Amino acid sequence: MPAHPKYLNTNFWSRFSKITAAILGSFMVTILLHLAIASWSDHVTLIITSTYSAFILWAVLMIFTFLAKNGWKVWTIYLLISVLLLIIIYYGKSLNPIP
């Protein structure tokens, strides 16, 4: 059963922003979150658990992206989260060096 036309978005850039935020943005946030955790904890344990948790988090973030009204706002949220995670990774590597 097709979707009702009033719920479909006809603007190309809006669709483009949602699709790219869902695929690339959510993947970027997922990977950076796992790298931030790895910079503060045991790497081996994280590799084992990230095979499942990364896929689940990526799927949840993709669903969140398509539930949002505006794809550019989602991109902004994802980029702000990414910058925060990059800061955590930087300080994790400098304050917690692993031999």
Order of alpha helices (4+ residues) and beta strands (2+ residues): alpha-alpha-alpha-alpha
